[in-house]
Amino acid sequence: MFENLPWYGYVILALAIGSYAYKYFKIGKTEFDKPTHQKAKFKKSPDSQLKKDQLFSLAFYTPIAEWWGADTNTLTFLDAKAIQPYMKGWGIDTQTDYWNLAEYFMKDGRRLYFDFIHQMIQTVPKENWEVILDQKFGNNELAQSYLKLLSTGESLHKLKEKGILTFDSELDLGIAGYDAAILVGQARKAFTAKLITEEDAWKVIDFAKQLAKSKFSSWKEFGKSFALGLEMDMRDDHNNYTEEILHLYKQALEAESSPWNNINWS
């Protein structure tokens, strides 16, 4: 194809190829170096009139609220249209759906699986785990997943690699922080979708507040519990989402503008 080109034709061709290669690899490197995680903004509505204890409770959901780009100081959460994917994902179509889910997280939540299985692994011989798990939960996919992640140390190892957990003993914090955060988020979205009243939303959020305060003495403890619960619950089918939320969690813990650094753990 190129054998009959004059000598200067080869020079032009070489320059063209070199220029293209430089441009390609420069652009490729720029794209590769682009930040893959968003920077938290901790948005606030200027119209908020919430009290400090209400803001304290809403702050449990901060990392996930940041992923959505929602305000940190309002009970409403974006708008009814924007939250539809969340409502669909959790199977919340009606008021009854919401209350069934809220009561589940208030009574047991994911902490039931975690606490039971974590204690079983520490106190029961391994050969008896499956029998005990079946007696407690039956043929339950979530229970099996929690057993795998806790018995292999997979979630613990991942969070250690990210610098979120340091010691094995931090598993004892449990995941009540995650359950409390989910309760707050679901109440905000159900209120926004007009499935529940403002009064009912605050009742659920107040329960989440009492749950968190009974388990933790600082945002740092709460945050570790939240991160552990997220890592356990999302598993491999939501890797990108989990990575993003954990990145926002770190900002919630460290940024001066974060609610976690502007509202004292009360």
PADRENKE-855836 format. One record per residue: residue number from 1; chain; x, y, z of N, C-alpha, C in turn. Coordinates in steps of 0.1 Angstrom, whole numbers, plus 5000, padded with zeros to 4 digits. Layout:
BEGIN
  nr kette   nx   ny   nz  cax  cay  caz   cx   cy   cz
 NUM     A    X    Y    Z    X    Y    Z    X    Y    Z
...
***
This chain:
BEGIN
  nr kette   nx   ny   nz  cax  cay  caz   cx   cy   cz
   1     A 5008 4988 5000 5000 5000 5000 5009 5013 5000
   2     A 5020 5012 5008 5028 5024 5009 5041 5023 5002
   3     A 5043 5012 4994 5056 5010 4988 5060 5020 4977
   4     A 5050 5026 4971 5054 5036 4960 5054 5050 4965
   5     A 5053 5053 4978 5054 5067 4982 5068 5073 4980
   6     A 5069 5086 4977 5082 5093 4976 5087 5094 4990
   7     A 5100 5097 4991 5106 5097 5005 5099 5107 5014
   8     A 5095 5119 5009 5088 5128 5018 5075 5123 5023
   9     A 5069 5114 5015 5056 5109 5019 5057 5101 5032
  10     A 5069 5093 5033 5071 5086 5045 5073 5095 5057
  11     A 5079 5106 5055 5081 5116 5066 5068 5121 5070
  12     A 5059 5125 5061 5046 5130 5064 5038 5120 5072
  13     A 5039 5107 5067 5031 5096 5073 5036 5094 5088
  14     A 5049 5094 5089 5055 5092 5103 5051 5103 5112
  15     A 5051 5116 5107 5046 5127 5116 5032 5126 5119
  16     A 5024 5121 5110 5009 5120 5112 5007 5109 5123
  17     A 5014 5098 5121 5012 5087 5131 5017 5091 5145
  18     A 5028 5098 5145 5033 5103 5158 5024 5113 5165
  19     A 5018 5122 5157 5009 5132 5162 4996 5125 5168
  20     A 4991 5115 5160 4979 5108 5165 4982 5100 5177
  21     A 4994 5093 5178 4997 5086 5190 4998 5094 5202
  22     A 5005 5106 5200 5006 5115 5212 4993 5120 5217
  23     A 4984 5124 5207 4971 5128 5211 4963 5117 5217
  24     A 4964 5105 5212 4956 5094 5217 4960 5091 5232
  25     A 4973 5089 5234 4978 5086 5247 4977 5097 5257
  26     A 4978 5110 5252 4976 5121 5261 4961 5122 5266
  27     A 4952 5120 5256 4938 5120 5260 4935 5108 5269
  28     A 4940 5096 5265 4938 5084 5273 4943 5086 5287
  29     A 4954 5092 5289 4960 5094 5302 4951 5104 5310
  30     A 4946 5114 5303 4938 5124 5310 4925 5118 5315
  31     A 4919 5109 5306 4907 5102 5310 4910 5093 5322
  32     A 4921 5086 5321 4925 5076 5332 4927 5084 5345
  33     A 4933 5095 5344 4936 5103 5356 4924 5111 5362
  34     A 4913 5111 5355 4901 5118 5360 4896 5112 5373
  35     A 4892 5120 5382 4886 5115 5395 4874 5106 5392
  36     A 4874 5094 5398 4862 5086 5396 4852 5088 5407
  37     A 4855 5095 5418 4846 5097 5429 4842 5112 5429
  38     A 4829 5114 5433 4825 5128 5434 4829 5134 5447
  39     A 4830 5147 5447 4833 5155 5459 4820 5159 5466
  40     A 4820 5156 5479 4808 5159 5487 4806 5175 5488
  41     A 4794 5179 5487 4791 5193 5488 4783 5197 5501
  42     A 4777 5187 5507 4769 5189 5519 4760 5201 5518
  43     A 4751 5200 5508 4742 5211 5505 4732 5214 5516
  44     A 4729 5227 5517 4719 5231 5527 4709 5240 5521
  45     A 4696 5238 5525 4686 5247 5520 4685 5259 5529
  46     A 4685 5271 5523 4684 5283 5532 4671 5285 5539
  47     A 4661 5277 5535 4647 5278 5541 4645 5268 5553
  48     A 4655 5260 5556 4654 5250 5567 4652 5257 5580
  49     A 4642 5252 5588 4640 5257 5602 4640 5245 5612
  50     A 4647 5235 5608 4648 5223 5617 4657 5226 5629
  51     A 4653 5219 5640 4661 5221 5652 4674 5212 5652
  52     A 4682 5215 5661 4695 5208 5661 4694 5193 5663
  53     A 4685 5188 5671 4683 5174 5673 4678 5167 5661
  54     A 4670 5175 5653 4665 5169 5641 4676 5168 5630
  55     A 4684 5178 5630 4695 5178 5621 4705 5167 5624
  56     A 4707 5165 5637 4715 5154 5642 4710 5140 5636
  57     A 4697 5138 5637 4691 5126 5632 4693 5124 5617
  58     A 4690 5135 5610 4691 5134 5595 4706 5131 5591
  59     A 4715 5135 5599 4729 5134 5595 4734 5119 5595
  60     A 4726 5110 5600 4729 5096 5599 4730 5091 5584
  61     A 4722 5098 5576 4721 5094 5562 4731 5101 5553
  62     A 4740 5109 5559 4748 5119 5551 4755 5113 5539
  63     A 4763 5101 5541 4770 5096 5529 4761 5093 5517
  64     A 4750 5087 5520 4740 5083 5509 4733 5095 5504
  65     A 4730 5104 5513 4723 5117 5508 4732 5124 5499
  66     A 4745 5124 5501 4755 5130 5492 4755 5124 5479
  67     A 4754 5111 5478 4754 5104 5466 4742 5108 5457
  68     A 4731 5111 5464 4719 5116 5457 4720 5131 5454
  69     A 4728 5138 5461 4729 5153 5459 4717 5160 5466
  70     A 4713 5154 5477 4702 5160 5485 4706 5169 5495
  71     A 4698 5178 5500 4701 5187 5511 4703 5179 5524
  72     A 4711 5185 5532 4714 5178 5545 4705 5183 5556
  73     A 4697 5193 5554 4690 5200 5565 4675 5201 5562
  74     A 4669 5192 5554 4655 5192 5551 4650 5178 5553
  75     A 4637 5177 5557 4631 5164 5557 4627 5159 5543
  76     A 4623 5168 5535 4621 5164 5521 4634 5159 5514
  77     A 4632 5151 5505 4644 5145 5498 4643 5146 5483
  78     A 4649 5156 5477 4648 5158 5463 4633 5160 5459
  79     A 4628 5152 5450 4613 5152 5447 4608 5138 5444
  80     A 4595 5137 5443 4589 5124 5442 4593 5117 5429
  81     A 4596 5124 5418 4600 5117 5406 4614 5112 5408
  82     A 4623 5120 5414 4637 5116 5415 4640 5104 5423
  83     A 4631 5102 5433 4633 5091 5442 4626 5078 5438
  84     A 4620 5078 5426 4613 5066 5422 4622 5054 5420
  85     A 4634 5055 5415 4643 5043 5414 4645 5037 5428
  86     A 4647 5046 5438 4649 5041 5452 4637 5033 5457
  87     A 4625 5039 5455 4613 5033 5460 4611 5020 5453
  88     A 4614 5019 5440 4612 5007 5432 4622 4996 5437
  89     A 4634 5001 5440 4644 4991 5444 4641 4985 5457
  90     A 4635 4992 5466 4631 4986 5479 4617 4981 5479
  91     A 4610 4981 5468 4597 4976 5467 4586 4984 5474
  92     A 4588 4997 5475 4579 5006 5482 4570 5012 5472
  93     A 4558 5006 5470 4548 5012 5461 4536 5018 5468
  94     A 4534 5013 5480 4522 5018 5488 4526 5022 5502
  95     A 4517 5028 5509 4519 5031 5523 4522 5019 5531
  96     A 4515 5008 5528 4516 4995 5535 4530 4990 5533
  97     A 4535 4991 5520 4549 4986 5517 4559 4993 5526
  98     A 4557 5007 5527 4567 5014 5535 4567 5010 5550
  99     A 4555 5009 5555 4554 5005 5570 4559 4991 5572
 100     A 4557 4982 5563 4562 4969 5565 4577 4969 5566
 101     A 4583 4977 5557 4598 4978 5556 4603 4985 5568
 102     A 4596 4996 5572 4601 5004 5584 4600 4996 5597
 103     A 4590 4988 5598 4588 4980 5610 4599 4969 5610
 104     A 4602 4964 5599 4613 4954 5598 4626 4959 5603
 105     A 4630 4971 5598 4643 4977 5602 4642 4982 5616
 106     A 4631 4986 5621 4630 4990 5635 4631 4978 5645
 107     A 4625 4967 5641 4625 4955 5650 4638 4947 5649
 108     A 4641 4944 5636 4653 4935 5634 4664 4941 5625
 109     A 4660 4945 5613 4669 4950 5604 4680 4940 5600
 110     A 4690 4946 5594 4702 4937 5590 4710 4934 5603
 111     A 4708 4941 5614 4716 4938 5626 4713 4925 5632
 112     A 4701 4920 5629 4697 4907 5634 4706 4896 5629
 113     A 4708 4897 5615 4717 4887 5609 4731 4888 5614
 114     A 4736 4901 5614 4750 4903 5617 4753 4899 5632
 115     A 4745 4903 5641 4747 4901 5655 4747 4886 5658
 116     A 4737 4879 5653 4735 4865 5655 4747 4857 5649
 117     A 4750 4860 5637 4761 4852 5630 4775 4855 5636
 118     A 4777 4868 5639 4790 4872 5645 4792 4865 5658
 119     A 4782 4864 5666 4782 4857 5679 4784 4842 5677
 120     A 4777 4836 5668 4778 4822 5665 4792 4818 5661
 121     A 4798 4826 5652 4812 4822 5647 4822 4822 5659
 122     A 4819 4831 5669 4829 4833 5680 4827 4822 5690
 123     A 4815 4816 5691 4812 4807 5702 4808 4793 5699
 124     A 4805 4790 5686 4800 4777 5682 4810 4770 5672
 125     A 4813 4757 5674 4822 4750 5664 4817 4751 5650
 126     A 4826 4752 5641 4823 4755 5627 4813 4744 5621
 127     A 4815 4732 5625 4807 4721 5619 4792 4722 5623
 128     A 4789 4731 5632 4775 4732 5636 4768 4745 5630
 129     A 4776 4753 5623 4771 4766 5619 4759 4764 5610
 130     A 4760 4756 5600 4749 4755 5590 4736 4750 5596
 131     A 4737 4741 5605 4725 4736 5612 4718 4747 5620
 132     A 4726 4754 5628 4721 4765 5636 4715 4776 5628
 133     A 4722 4779 5617 4717 4790 5608 4704 4786 5602
 134     A 4703 4773 5598 4690 4769 5592 4679 4769 5602
 135     A 4682 4765 5615 4672 4766 5625 4667 4780 5628
 136     A 4676 4789 5627 4673 4803 5630 4666 4810 5618
 137     A 4672 4809 5606 4667 4817 5595 4661 4809 5583
 138     A 4662 4795 5584 4657 4787 5573 4666 4789 5560
 139     A 4660 4786 5549 4668 4788 5536 4668 4802 5532
 140     A 4678 4810 5538 4678 4824 5537 4691 4829 5530
 141     A 4689 4835 5518 4701 4839 5510 4709 4849 5518
 142     A 4703 4859 5524 4710 4869 5531 4718 4864 5543
 143     A 4712 4854 5550 4719 4848 5561 4732 4841 5556
 144     A 4731 4834 5545 4742 4827 5539 4753 4837 5535
 145     A 4749 4848 5529 4758 4858 5525 4766 4864 5537
 146     A 4759 4867 5548 4765 4872 5560 4775 4862 5566
 147     A 4771 4850 5566 4779 4839 5571 4792 4839 5563
 148     A 4791 4839 5550 4803 4839 5542 4812 4851 5544
 149     A 4807 4862 5544 4815 4875 5546 4821 4875 5560
 150     A 4814 4871 5570 4820 4871 5583 4830 4860 5586
 151     A 4827 4848 5581 4835 4837 5584 4849 4837 5576
 152     A 4848 4843 5564 4860 4844 5556 4868 4857 5560
 153     A 4861 4867 5566 4867 4880 5569 4868 4889 5557
 154     A 4860 4886 5547 4861 4893 5534 4858 4908 5536
 155     A 4847 4911 5543 4843 4925 5545 4853 4932 5554
 156     A 4857 4925 5564 4867 4931 5573 4880 4935 5566
 157     A 4884 4926 5557 4896 4928 5550 4895 4940 5540
 158     A 4884 4941 5533 4881 4952 5524 4882 4965 5532
 159     A 4875 4966 5543 4874 4978 5550 4888 4982 5557
 160     A 4896 4972 5560 4909 4974 5565 4918 4980 5554
 161     A 4917 4975 5542 4924 4980 5531 4921 4994 5528
 162     A 4909 4998 5530 4905 5012 5528 4908 5021 5539
 163     A 4913 5016 5550 4916 5024 5562 4904 5028 5570
 164     A 4893 5021 5568 4880 5024 5575 4880 5017 5589
 165     A 4884 5004 5589 4886 4996 5601 4901 4993 5603
 166     A 4904 4992 5615 4918 4989 5619 4920 4976 5626
 167     A 4911 4973 5635 4912 4961 5644 4900 4951 5641
 168     A 4903 4938 5643 4893 4928 5642 4882 4931 5652
 169     A 4885 4936 5663 4876 4938 5674 4865 4949 5671
 170     A 4868 4957 5660 4858 4967 5656 4845 4961 5650
 171     A 4846 4948 5647 4834 4941 5643 4823 4941 5654
 172     A 4828 4942 5666 4819 4943 5677 4810 4955 5677
 173     A 4813 4965 5669 4805 4977 5668 4791 4973 5662
 174     A 4791 4962 5654 4779 4958 5647 4775 4967 5636
 175     A 4763 4966 5631 4758 4974 5620 4745 4982 5623
 176     A 4743 4985 5635 4731 4993 5639 4732 5006 5633
 177     A 4744 5012 5630 4745 5025 5624 4740 5024 5610
 178     A 4742 5013 5603 4736 5012 5589 4721 5011 5590
 179     A 4716 5003 5599 4701 5003 5600 4695 5016 5603
 180     A 4701 5024 5612 4696 5037 5616 4696 5046 5604
 181     A 4707 5046 5596 4708 5054 5584 4697 5051 5574
 182     A 4695 5038 5572 4685 5033 5562 4671 5038 5567
 183     A 4668 5037 5580 4655 5041 5585 4653 5056 5582
 184     A 4663 5064 5584 4662 5079 5581 4660 5081 5567
 185     A 4668 5075 5558 4666 5077 5544 4653 5072 5539
 186     A 4648 5061 5543 4635 5056 5539 4623 5065 5543
 187     A 4625 5070 5556 4614 5080 5561 4614 5092 5553
 188     A 4626 5098 5550 4626 5110 5542 4620 5108 5528
 189     A 4623 5097 5522 4618 5095 5508 4603 5092 5508
 190     A 4598 5084 5519 4584 5081 5520 4576 5094 5522
 191     A 4581 5103 5530 4575 5116 5532 4574 5124 5519
 192     A 4585 5124 5512 4586 5131 5500 4576 5126 5490
 193     A 4574 5113 5490 4564 5106 5481 4550 5107 5486
 194     A 4548 5113 5497 4535 5115 5504 4528 5102 5508
 195     A 4537 5093 5511 4532 5080 5517 4529 5081 5532
 196     A 4537 5089 5538 4535 5091 5553 4535 5106 5556
 197     A 4530 5109 5568 4529 5123 5572 4543 5128 5578
 198     A 4544 5141 5580 4556 5146 5586 4558 5141 5600
 199     A 4547 5140 5607 4547 5135 5621 4552 5121 5621
 200     A 4547 5112 5613 4551 5098 5612 4566 5097 5608
 201     A 4570 5105 5599 4584 5105 5594 4593 5108 5606
 202     A 4590 5118 5614 4598 5121 5626 4598 5110 5636
 203     A 4587 5103 5638 4586 5092 5647 4596 5081 5644
 204     A 4597 5078 5631 4606 5068 5626 4620 5073 5628
 205     A 4623 5085 5624 4636 5091 5625 4641 5092 5640
 206     A 4631 5095 5648 4634 5095 5663 4638 5081 5668
 207     A 4632 5071 5663 4636 5057 5667 4650 5055 5662
 208     A 4653 5059 5650 4667 5057 5645 4677 5064 5654
 209     A 4673 5076 5658 4682 5084 5667 4685 5076 5680
 210     A 4674 5071 5686 4676 5064 5699 4684 5051 5697
 211     A 4682 5045 5686 4690 5032 5683 4704 5036 5682
 212     A 4708 5046 5674 4722 5050 5673 4728 5055 5686
 213     A 4721 5063 5693 4726 5068 5706 4728 5057 5716
 214     A 4720 5046 5715 4722 5035 5725 4734 5026 5722
 215     A 4739 5028 5709 4750 5019 5705 4763 5026 5704
 216     A 4763 5039 5701 4776 5046 5698 4777 5059 5706
 217     A 4790 5063 5707 4793 5074 5715 4800 5085 5707
 218     A 4801 5083 5694 4807 5093 5685 4804 5091 5671
 219     A 4806 5101 5663 4803 5099 5648 4813 5089 5642
 220     A 4825 5089 5648 4835 5079 5643 4830 5065 5645
 221     A 4825 5062 5657 4820 5048 5659 4808 5045 5650
 222     A 4799 5055 5650 4787 5054 5641 4791 5051 5627
 223     A 4800 5059 5622 4805 5058 5608 4810 5045 5605
 224     A 4818 5039 5614 4824 5026 5611 4813 5015 5610
 225     A 4803 5017 5619 4792 5007 5619 4784 5009 5606
 226     A 4782 5021 5602 4775 5024 5589 4783 5017 5577
 227     A 4796 5020 5577 4804 5015 5566 4804 4999 5566
 228     A 4805 4993 5577 4805 4979 5578 4792 4973 5573
 229     A 4781 4979 5577 4767 4975 5573 4766 4976 5558
 230     A 4770 4987 5553 4769 4989 5538 4777 4979 5531
 231     A 4789 4976 5535 4798 4966 5528 4792 4952 5529
 232     A 4786 4949 5541 4780 4936 5542 4767 4935 5534
 233     A 4759 4945 5533 4746 4944 5527 4746 4945 5512
 234     A 4755 4953 5507 4755 4956 5492 4761 4944 5484
 235     A 4772 4938 5490 4778 4927 5484 4784 4930 5470
 236     A 4786 4919 5462 4793 4921 5449 4784 4927 5438
 237     A 4771 4927 5440 4762 4931 5429 4761 4947 5429
 238     A 4767 4954 5439 4766 4968 5439 4780 4974 5442
 239     A 4791 4968 5436 4804 4972 5439 4807 4987 5437
 240     A 4803 4992 5425 4805 5006 5422 4798 5016 5431
 241     A 4786 5013 5434 4778 5021 5444 4785 5021 5458
 242     A 4788 5009 5462 4795 5008 5475 4808 5016 5476
 243     A 4816 5015 5466 4828 5022 5465 4826 5037 5466
 244     A 4816 5042 5459 4812 5056 5459 4808 5061 5472
 245     A 4799 5053 5479 4794 5057 5492 4805 5057 5502
 246     A 4814 5047 5502 4825 5047 5511 4834 5059 5509
 247     A 4836 5063 5497 4844 5075 5494 4837 5087 5501
 248     A 4824 5088 5499 4816 5099 5505 4816 5098 5520
 249     A 4816 5086 5525 4817 5084 5540 4830 5090 5546
 250     A 4841 5088 5539 4853 5094 5544 4853 5109 5544
 251     A 4846 5115 5534 4845 5129 5534 4836 5134 5545
 252     A 4825 5127 5547 4816 5130 5558 4824 5130 5572
 253     A 4834 5121 5573 4841 5120 5585 4852 5131 5586
 254     A 4857 5135 5575 4869 5144 5575 4867 5159 5572
 255     A 4857 5161 5563 4855 5175 5558 4850 5184 5569
 256     A 4855 5196 5569 4850 5206 5579 4836 5210 5578
 257     A 4831 5209 5565 4817 5214 5562 4807 5202 5564
 258     A 4812 5190 5568 4803 5179 5570 4794 5181 5582
 259     A 4782 5176 5582 4773 5176 5594 4780 5169 5605
 260     A 4788 5158 5602 4794 5151 5612 4804 5159 5620
 261     A 4809 5170 5614 4819 5178 5621 4813 5191 5625
 262     A 4800 5193 5623 4793 5205 5628 4782 5203 5637
 263     A 4779 5191 5639 4768 5187 5649 4774 5177 5659
 264     A 4775 5181 5672 4781 5172 5682 4772 5160 5683
 265     A 4780 5149 5686 4772 5136 5689 4766 5138 5703
 266     A 4752 5138 5702 4745 5142 5715 4740 5130 5722
***
